[in-house]
């Protein structure tokens, strides 16, 4: 991953905001359930000779009991 890749965070929390009111700089993001991921993995398979390709977000999750 590039060192200058920004940390993932909710797009509505990127700019300073008062309680209950959010400012969204990029209007194309408004209404999305979450911020689009920038780091993706591409998977290519062949099953019975049929090529299958799909893309998936790379997500790190941690559970701390």
PyMOL commands that set and color helices and strands:
alter all, ss='L'
color gray80, all
select helices_A, chain A and resi 11-13+27-29
alter helices_A, ss='H'
color red, helices_A
select strands_A, chain A and resi 40-47+50-57
alter strands_A, ss='S'
color yellow, strands_A
deselect
rebuild
show_as cartoon
